[in-house]
Every structure is written in structure tokens, then in C-alpha cells.
Amino acid sequence: MTAEALKDLPPDGEPLPHLASDAPFEPYAVERVTPEQDRIDRASQLRLMWWKFRKHRLAVISAVVIIVIYGMAALAELLAPYHYTTRNTDFIRAPGQSVHLFHEGSFIGPFVYPYKLHLNMENLKREYTEDRTSPQKLRFFCRGDAYEFWGLIPGNRHLVCPPEGGTFFWLGSDRLGRDMLSRVLYGGRISLSIGLIGISISFVLGIIIGGIAGYYGGRVDLVVQRVIEIVQSLPHIPLWLALAAVMPPSWSPVLVYFGITIILGLMDWTGLARSVRSKLLSLREEDYVVAAQLMGARPARIIALHLVPGFMSHLIASATITIPRTILGETALSFLGLGLRPPITSWGVMLNEAQNINVVALYPWLLYPVVPVILIILAFNFLGDGLRDAADPYR
């Protein structure tokens, strides 16, 4: 001990000086955290994912777009001005009618100008001109074409109806005089539902086959991997065409719908199966899995209740990226005439009428069904990016 330290010591026999705090004893004072940090520490995994997902503005906007598009497809009978089979033979391939609010400086509400048809015999073309002298007001929450809501509930109420004795083709009409807007709304129900049903089939196959390969490993994993490689090596478009051509032409539209859905689901499970297999190979040696095995749990129970929930967030993100591929597959097959066929209406079936470049050049509004396809594909991809980032614990 140094000389300076010895000078600070008290004389012999006197106690050493000490300081006693009068504050109450708090054993967890050092571990105390702020309310914000405590809220984060107590939050569940789903809540943490939601907080991270909200910061991804583009993904949030895409989720809203997807909800709106699916909602419009679900309420197609109420939103569509016409039934998708209603024909207006006097207005074949008519261009879209603009909605106006003012006529000659006066506000009269939403209205359209009626069309006048003129047959141009020089180029054999129907020409439509607006009659600016007689505006026709649109009707709202009105009675129109009869329908069966989802094929169950009969009704005839529509959000908007054409004027009395007039027409309302906001997106134009097709070669049979059918309203394009109504057919886009009805067709969205088929195209979007195929994506959901197709991903359900591929999810079941991917989780079961990938789960078996990842849990057992060894020869089982080897056989499954070789099967996946064979399926992935096959060119998808020719295989789609071959499987779609096998379906008998005598099948009803409902059977064709389910046949196309099953084909798309059977061709899109391999990527998910490999993801599930790699996750299970890394998780099957965890202590909770070994404990479940020692307690006598069956492999199916271990995979379903202990392993799959551990990376469910990854599966959700994969689903949002896989659904667009299924929608594109149906659109491509129907566009080529090997998928869904009339009287079923889907976006692909509608685009089948736009194969001829001459038709597209003269009637470009026949390509409008490609707009919702592009929107839904981009929205699902952006949503998948946001969910993947939110589910990644290392971000």
C-alpha cells in the first residue's frame, strides 16, 4: 500500500468510514427497462412481424390493393353494371363511354352521352360518335340484370346501372356486345380463385413430401430429391399444354376449372418442398424434437405440431410469391385456348379474343383484362418481399 493511501486510513481502533443509502432496496433496478423496450420484449412473434411489416410501405399498399381486388371480385354481381352474358348486339365492339358531371356548364350528376352508330362501308368498320345533345344520367343502387349471387342468392340490385333506354360501357364492349367492365369483374373471381386453390394443392404436396424428406433424411431424402429434380427439369409450358390437351372436350366448364387448378397445383410444389426439406433438416436435431420423439410422438405429429410452425412465416411469404405464378399459368393456358373455355369467364379467356394484332390495333380496349393481371402480380410480389423481410429474424 502506498504512503498516500496509508495517510487516509483512520487511527487505530476507529471504524472505517462507510456510506449507507437510505433509498429503498430495489433488486431489479439494474434490469429495469423502458416501457417501449418492455413492450417489445413481451410482444409475440406475429406482433413483431406486424410491426416490421408496417414499416414496408410498398408492401402495405400492395396488401390494400390485393384486398380491394379480391373484394371487387367477391362482389362482382353487385358492382357490375350488366350480367357477364348480357349482349347488346347494337353496340358490338363499342369504345368506352366517358362519365361526365357537367353538361353545357350545368351540373347534372354522373351521366354519359349516348352513342350513334355509323357503318363505314369503305373500310367495313363500325364507327361510334357521341350525341352531345342528350345526356343520360346513370342510375345508382338500382334494379338491373338478374343474377344469382355466388350461384346461391337470386337478386337484381346493382351499384350502378345504365340509363333508362341507354347503355353504359365504361371499358367498351367485345365482339358480342358484352360489357368489358362486367366481364373483368366476373372473370377476376375465376382467375383469383384458381390462384388460391392452386397454392393450397401445392402447399399440401410441398409440406408433406418436403417434410418426409427432411424428417427422415437418408435414402428417403435421396429419392425425393431425385423426383424433385426430374419434375423441375421438365419444361413447364409444354407440359401444361400437354396436360391441358388431355382433358376431354366434353367435360363441363366446372370440371375443366378444377382440372386446370389441379394441373397448376401439381406443377408448383417442388420449390416449396425443397424449402421445407432444408428447414426440417436443420430443426430435427433440436432438443424439443428429441423430447417429442422420446415421449412417443408420431412423425406426422412432430412435423405438423412442432416443426412446421417454427417456419410458418417463411411459408406465408412463399405463398404470396407462388400465387402469382398460378394466376399467370391459368392466364397463359386460357389465352392459348387450352385452359378455361367459354361460357366460363376469366382474364385469360377474355385475352384470348385479343390474339389477332389487327383486332388489337382497331379495338385496343380488348386488352384491358391484362391491367388487373399486372396489378395483382406486382402486388403479390411486393407483398411477398415485405412479408419475407418481416419474417426474417436477422433483419
C-alpha positions as CSV (number, residue, x, y, z in Angstrom):
1,M,0.0,0.0,0.0
2,T,1.4,3.4,-0.9
3,A,2.2,6.2,1.6
4,E,-0.7,8.4,0.4
5,A,-3.2,5.6,0.9
6,L,-1.9,5.0,4.5
7,K,-2.5,8.7,5.4
8,D,-6.2,8.3,4.5
9,L,-6.7,5.4,7.0
10,P,-8.3,6.2,10.4
11,P,-6.3,5.9,13.6
12,D,-6.1,2.6,15.3
13,G,-9.3,1.4,17.0
14,E,-11.6,3.7,15.0
15,P,-14.1,2.1,12.4
16,L,-13.6,2.6,8.7
17,P,-15.8,5.2,7.2
18,H,-18.7,3.9,5.1
19,L,-21.8,5.3,3.4
20,A,-25.3,3.7,3.8
21,S,-28.0,4.7,1.4
22,D,-31.5,5.4,2.8
23,A,-33.2,4.6,-0.5
24,P,-35.5,1.5,-0.6
25,F,-33.8,-1.6,-1.8
26,E,-34.7,-2.5,-5.4
27,P,-33.0,-5.7,-6.6
28,Y,-34.2,-5.3,-10.2
29,A,-33.1,-1.6,-10.6
30,V,-30.2,-2.6,-12.9
31,E,-32.5,-4.7,-15.1
32,R,-35.3,-2.1,-15.4
33,V,-36.2,-1.3,-19.0
34,T,-38.2,1.5,-20.6
35,P,-41.9,0.9,-21.3
36,E,-41.1,0.8,-25.0
37,Q,-38.5,-1.9,-24.6
38,D,-40.7,-3.9,-22.2
39,R,-43.5,-3.7,-24.9
40,I,-41.1,-5.2,-27.5
41,D,-39.8,-7.9,-25.1
42,R,-43.3,-9.0,-24.3
43,A,-44.6,-9.0,-27.9
44,S,-45.4,-12.2,-29.7
45,Q,-43.7,-13.3,-32.9
46,L,-46.7,-12.3,-35.0
47,R,-46.9,-8.9,-33.4
48,L,-43.2,-8.3,-34.1
49,M,-43.7,-9.3,-37.7
50,W,-46.6,-6.9,-38.0
51,W,-44.6,-4.0,-36.6
52,K,-41.8,-4.7,-39.1
53,F,-44.3,-5.2,-41.9
54,R,-45.9,-1.8,-41.3
55,K,-42.6,-0.1,-42.0
56,H,-42.6,-1.6,-45.5
57,R,-44.9,1.0,-47.1
58,L,-44.9,-0.6,-50.6
59,A,-45.9,-4.0,-49.1
60,V,-48.7,-2.3,-47.1
61,I,-50.0,-0.6,-50.2
62,S,-49.8,-3.9,-52.1
63,A,-51.8,-5.6,-49.4
64,V,-54.5,-3.0,-49.6
65,V,-54.6,-3.4,-53.4
66,I,-55.0,-7.1,-53.1
67,I,-57.8,-6.8,-50.6
68,V,-59.6,-4.3,-52.9
69,I,-59.2,-6.5,-56.0
70,Y,-60.4,-9.7,-54.2
71,G,-63.3,-7.7,-52.6
72,M,-64.4,-6.5,-56.0
73,A,-64.2,-10.0,-57.4
74,A,-66.3,-11.3,-54.5
75,L,-68.9,-8.7,-55.0
76,A,-68.9,-8.8,-58.8
77,E,-72.7,-9.3,-59.2
78,L,-73.3,-6.1,-57.2
79,L,-70.6,-4.0,-58.8
80,A,-71.0,-5.0,-62.4
81,P,-73.5,-2.9,-64.5
82,Y,-74.5,-5.9,-66.5
83,H,-74.5,-9.7,-66.2
84,Y,-71.4,-11.1,-67.9
85,T,-73.5,-12.9,-70.5
86,T,-75.7,-9.9,-71.4
87,R,-75.4,-9.0,-75.1
88,N,-76.0,-5.6,-76.7
89,T,-76.0,-6.5,-80.4
90,D,-76.5,-2.9,-81.5
91,F,-73.2,-1.9,-79.9
92,I,-70.6,-4.5,-81.0
93,R,-67.0,-3.6,-80.1
94,A,-68.0,-0.1,-78.9
95,P,-65.3,2.1,-77.3
96,G,-65.6,3.1,-73.7
97,Q,-68.1,5.8,-72.7
98,S,-66.7,8.6,-70.5
99,V,-68.5,9.6,-67.4
100,H,-69.3,13.3,-67.2
101,L,-70.6,15.6,-64.4
102,F,-71.3,18.9,-66.3
103,H,-73.4,19.5,-69.4
104,E,-73.1,22.9,-71.1
105,G,-71.8,24.4,-67.8
106,S,-74.6,22.9,-65.6
107,F,-74.0,20.2,-63.1
108,I,-76.4,17.3,-63.6
109,G,-74.5,14.5,-61.9
110,P,-72.8,11.4,-63.4
111,F,-74.0,10.9,-66.9
112,V,-72.9,9.6,-70.3
113,Y,-73.6,10.6,-73.8
114,P,-75.4,8.0,-76.0
115,Y,-73.7,6.5,-79.0
116,K,-74.7,6.9,-82.6
117,L,-73.7,4.0,-84.9
118,H,-72.4,4.6,-88.4
119,L,-71.3,1.8,-90.7
120,N,-68.3,2.9,-92.7
121,M,-68.6,0.9,-95.9
122,E,-65.2,1.9,-97.2
123,N,-63.2,0.1,-94.5
124,L,-66.1,-2.1,-93.2
125,K,-65.9,-0.7,-89.7
126,R,-68.4,0.3,-87.1
127,E,-67.9,3.9,-86.1
128,Y,-69.5,5.3,-82.9
129,T,-70.0,9.0,-82.2
130,E,-71.3,10.7,-79.0
131,D,-74.6,12.5,-79.2
132,R,-73.7,15.6,-77.2
133,T,-77.3,17.0,-77.2
134,S,-79.0,14.4,-74.9
135,P,-77.1,13.4,-71.8
136,Q,-78.3,10.3,-70.0
137,K,-77.9,10.1,-66.2
138,L,-76.6,6.9,-64.6
139,R,-78.6,5.1,-62.0
140,F,-77.2,4.0,-58.7
141,F,-78.4,1.3,-56.3
142,C,-80.9,0.2,-58.9
143,R,-82.5,-2.8,-60.4
144,G,-80.9,-4.3,-63.4
145,D,-79.9,-7.7,-64.9
146,A,-81.0,-10.6,-62.8
147,Y,-78.3,-12.8,-61.2
148,E,-77.6,-15.4,-58.5
149,F,-75.1,-14.1,-56.0
150,W,-72.4,-16.8,-55.9
151,G,-74.9,-19.1,-57.5
152,L,-77.0,-19.2,-54.4
153,I,-79.0,-16.0,-53.7
154,P,-81.1,-14.6,-56.6
155,G,-81.1,-10.8,-56.9
156,N,-81.1,-7.9,-59.4
157,R,-79.6,-5.0,-57.4
158,H,-76.5,-3.2,-58.8
159,L,-74.3,-0.4,-57.6
160,V,-74.6,1.4,-61.0
161,C,-76.9,0.7,-63.9
162,P,-77.1,2.1,-67.4
163,P,-79.5,4.9,-68.1
164,E,-83.1,4.1,-68.9
165,G,-83.1,3.2,-72.6
166,G,-79.3,3.8,-72.9
167,T,-76.0,2.0,-72.4
168,F,-73.1,2.3,-70.1
169,F,-69.8,0.7,-71.4
170,W,-67.1,2.3,-69.3
171,L,-64.4,0.0,-70.7
172,G,-66.1,-0.7,-74.0
173,S,-67.8,-3.8,-75.3
174,D,-66.5,-7.0,-77.0
175,R,-67.3,-8.8,-80.3
176,L,-70.7,-9.9,-78.9
177,G,-71.6,-6.6,-77.4
178,R,-70.9,-7.7,-73.8
179,D,-69.7,-5.1,-71.3
180,M,-66.0,-5.4,-70.7
181,L,-66.1,-3.9,-67.2
182,S,-68.7,-6.5,-66.1
183,R,-66.7,-9.4,-67.6
184,V,-63.5,-8.2,-66.0
185,L,-65.2,-8.2,-62.6
186,Y,-66.7,-11.6,-63.1
187,G,-63.5,-13.0,-64.7
188,G,-61.4,-11.9,-61.7
189,R,-63.4,-14.3,-59.5
190,I,-62.2,-17.3,-61.6
191,S,-58.6,-16.2,-62.1
192,L,-58.1,-15.2,-58.5
193,S,-59.7,-18.3,-57.0
194,I,-57.6,-20.5,-59.2
195,G,-54.5,-18.9,-57.6
196,L,-55.8,-19.7,-54.1
197,I,-56.9,-23.2,-54.8
198,G,-53.7,-24.0,-56.8
199,I,-51.5,-22.8,-53.9
200,S,-53.5,-24.9,-51.5
201,I,-52.7,-28.0,-53.5
202,S,-49.0,-27.2,-54.0
203,F,-48.7,-26.3,-50.2
204,V,-50.2,-29.7,-49.2
205,L,-47.9,-31.6,-51.5
206,G,-44.8,-29.4,-50.7
207,I,-45.2,-29.7,-46.9
208,I,-46.0,-33.4,-46.9
209,I,-43.3,-34.5,-49.4
210,G,-40.7,-32.0,-48.2
211,G,-41.5,-32.8,-44.6
212,I,-41.0,-36.5,-45.1
213,A,-37.7,-36.0,-46.9
214,G,-36.4,-33.5,-44.2
215,Y,-37.5,-35.6,-41.2
216,Y,-36.3,-39.0,-42.3
217,G,-33.3,-38.0,-44.4
218,G,-31.1,-40.7,-45.8
219,R,-32.4,-42.8,-48.6
220,V,-35.9,-41.2,-48.4
221,D,-34.4,-37.8,-48.8
222,L,-32.3,-39.1,-51.8
223,V,-35.3,-40.5,-53.6
224,V,-37.4,-37.4,-53.0
225,Q,-34.6,-35.1,-54.2
226,R,-34.3,-37.1,-57.4
227,V,-38.0,-36.9,-58.1
228,I,-38.0,-33.1,-57.5
229,E,-35.1,-32.7,-59.9
230,I,-36.9,-34.7,-62.6
231,V,-40.1,-32.6,-62.2
232,Q,-38.1,-29.3,-62.2
233,S,-36.2,-30.4,-65.4
234,L,-39.4,-30.7,-67.4
235,P,-40.3,-27.6,-69.4
236,H,-43.4,-26.2,-67.7
237,I,-45.2,-24.6,-70.6
238,P,-45.2,-27.6,-73.0
239,L,-46.1,-29.8,-70.0
240,W,-49.0,-27.5,-69.2
241,L,-50.1,-27.6,-72.8
242,A,-49.9,-31.5,-72.9
243,L,-51.8,-32.0,-69.6
244,A,-54.5,-29.4,-70.6
245,A,-54.9,-31.1,-74.1
246,V,-55.5,-34.4,-72.3
247,M,-58.7,-33.1,-70.7
248,P,-61.7,-34.3,-72.8
249,P,-63.5,-31.5,-74.7
250,S,-66.8,-33.0,-73.5
251,W,-66.1,-32.0,-69.9
252,S,-68.3,-29.4,-68.3
253,P,-66.8,-25.9,-67.5
254,V,-66.7,-26.8,-63.8
255,L,-64.7,-30.0,-64.4
256,V,-62.3,-28.0,-66.7
257,Y,-61.9,-25.4,-64.0
258,F,-60.9,-28.0,-61.4
259,G,-58.7,-29.8,-63.9
260,I,-56.7,-26.7,-64.7
261,T,-56.4,-25.9,-61.0
262,I,-55.1,-29.3,-60.2
263,I,-52.6,-29.2,-63.1
264,L,-51.2,-25.8,-61.9
265,G,-51.0,-27.1,-58.3
266,L,-49.2,-30.3,-59.3
267,M,-46.5,-28.3,-61.2
268,D,-45.6,-25.8,-58.5
269,W,-44.9,-27.8,-55.3
270,T,-41.2,-28.6,-55.9
271,G,-39.7,-25.3,-54.8
272,L,-41.7,-25.3,-51.6
273,A,-40.8,-29.0,-50.9
274,R,-37.1,-28.2,-51.1
275,S,-37.6,-25.2,-48.7
276,V,-39.5,-27.4,-46.2
277,R,-36.9,-30.1,-46.5
278,S,-33.9,-27.8,-45.8
279,K,-35.7,-26.3,-42.8
280,L,-36.6,-29.6,-41.3
281,L,-33.0,-30.9,-41.7
282,S,-31.8,-28.1,-39.5
283,L,-34.6,-28.4,-36.9
284,R,-35.0,-32.1,-36.5
285,E,-32.0,-32.3,-34.1
286,E,-33.3,-29.7,-31.8
287,D,-34.0,-30.6,-28.1
288,Y,-37.7,-30.2,-28.3
289,V,-37.9,-32.6,-31.3
290,V,-35.8,-35.2,-29.5
291,A,-38.0,-34.8,-26.4
292,A,-41.2,-35.3,-28.5
293,Q,-39.6,-38.5,-30.0
294,L,-38.7,-39.9,-26.6
295,M,-42.3,-39.2,-25.4
296,G,-43.6,-41.4,-28.3
297,A,-45.0,-38.8,-30.6
298,R,-45.5,-40.0,-34.2
299,P,-43.5,-38.4,-37.0
300,A,-46.7,-36.8,-38.5
301,R,-47.5,-35.1,-35.2
302,I,-43.9,-33.9,-34.8
303,I,-43.8,-32.5,-38.3
304,A,-47.3,-30.8,-38.1
305,L,-47.2,-29.5,-34.5
306,H,-43.5,-28.9,-33.7
307,L,-41.5,-28.4,-36.9
308,V,-43.8,-26.7,-39.4
309,P,-45.0,-23.9,-37.1
310,G,-41.3,-23.0,-36.5
311,F,-41.1,-21.6,-40.0
312,M,-44.7,-20.8,-40.8
313,S,-43.7,-17.2,-41.5
314,H,-41.4,-18.4,-44.3
315,L,-44.3,-20.5,-45.7
316,I,-46.6,-17.5,-45.8
317,A,-44.0,-15.4,-47.6
318,S,-43.5,-18.2,-50.1
319,A,-47.3,-18.5,-50.7
320,T,-47.5,-14.8,-51.7
321,I,-44.8,-15.3,-54.3
322,T,-46.3,-18.6,-55.6
323,I,-49.9,-17.4,-56.1
324,P,-48.9,-15.0,-59.0
325,R,-47.3,-17.9,-60.9
326,T,-50.6,-19.9,-60.7
327,I,-52.6,-16.9,-61.9
328,L,-50.2,-16.4,-64.8
329,G,-50.3,-20.1,-65.6
330,E,-54.1,-20.0,-65.9
331,T,-54.0,-16.8,-68.0
332,A,-51.4,-18.3,-70.3
333,L,-53.3,-21.6,-70.9
334,S,-56.7,-19.8,-71.4
335,F,-55.0,-17.3,-73.7
336,L,-53.7,-20.1,-75.9
337,G,-57.2,-21.7,-75.9
338,L,-56.1,-24.8,-73.9
339,G,-57.3,-23.7,-70.5
340,L,-60.7,-22.5,-69.5
341,R,-63.3,-22.1,-72.2
342,P,-66.5,-20.2,-72.6
343,P,-69.0,-19.9,-71.1
344,I,-66.6,-19.6,-68.2
345,T,-65.2,-16.1,-68.0
346,S,-61.6,-15.4,-66.8
347,W,-59.0,-12.9,-67.6
348,G,-57.2,-15.4,-69.8
349,V,-60.4,-16.3,-71.7
350,M,-61.0,-12.6,-72.3
351,L,-57.5,-12.1,-73.6
352,N,-58.0,-14.9,-76.0
353,E,-60.0,-12.6,-78.1
354,A,-57.0,-10.2,-78.4
355,Q,-54.7,-12.7,-80.2
356,N,-55.1,-11.1,-83.6
357,I,-52.9,-8.0,-83.9
358,N,-55.4,-6.4,-86.3
359,V,-58.2,-6.7,-83.7
360,V,-55.9,-5.1,-81.1
361,A,-55.0,-2.3,-83.4
362,L,-58.6,-1.5,-84.1
363,Y,-60.1,-2.2,-80.7
364,P,-57.3,-1.7,-78.1
365,W,-59.8,-1.9,-75.2
366,L,-59.9,-5.6,-75.6
367,L,-56.5,-5.7,-73.8
368,Y,-57.9,-4.1,-70.7
369,P,-58.0,-7.5,-68.8
370,V,-54.2,-7.5,-68.8
371,V,-54.3,-4.5,-66.4
372,P,-55.7,-6.3,-63.4
373,V,-53.3,-9.2,-64.1
374,I,-50.3,-6.9,-64.0
375,L,-51.6,-5.2,-60.9
376,I,-52.2,-8.4,-58.9
377,I,-48.9,-9.9,-59.9
378,L,-46.9,-6.8,-58.8
379,A,-49.0,-6.5,-55.6
380,F,-48.3,-10.1,-54.6
381,N,-44.6,-9.8,-55.4
382,F,-44.3,-6.6,-53.3
383,L,-46.3,-8.2,-50.5
384,G,-44.1,-11.3,-50.5
385,D,-41.0,-9.1,-50.2
386,G,-42.5,-7.3,-47.2
387,L,-43.5,-10.5,-45.5
388,R,-40.2,-12.1,-46.1
389,D,-38.4,-9.1,-44.6
390,A,-40.7,-9.1,-41.6
391,A,-40.3,-12.8,-41.0
392,D,-36.5,-12.7,-41.3
393,P,-35.2,-12.5,-37.7
394,Y,-31.8,-11.2,-38.9
395,R,-33.2,-8.0,-40.4
